[in-house]
């Protein structure tokens, strides 16, 4: 649903969204996707964790940032909350 909303809201042919991935890690399922919307100069990443005790969704968005800067910040933020490597 979040992915569909992202696509519908942008109404842009230049919006690029990665294929969603999901994997099992221990007793949790982790799903993610990311994208870039050049017209709006924004990048975003969505990361969802589901385990027996919680369902958590993390969304990170940035404007006017290079891919390298974005990835560095994304990893730092998600590692900081203890949900990603």
Secondary structure, DSSP 8 states (H G I E B T S, - for coil): -HHHHHHHHH--TTEEE---EEEEETTEEEEEEEEEEGGGTEEEEEEEEEETTEEEEEEEEEES--HHHHHHHHHHHHHHTTS--
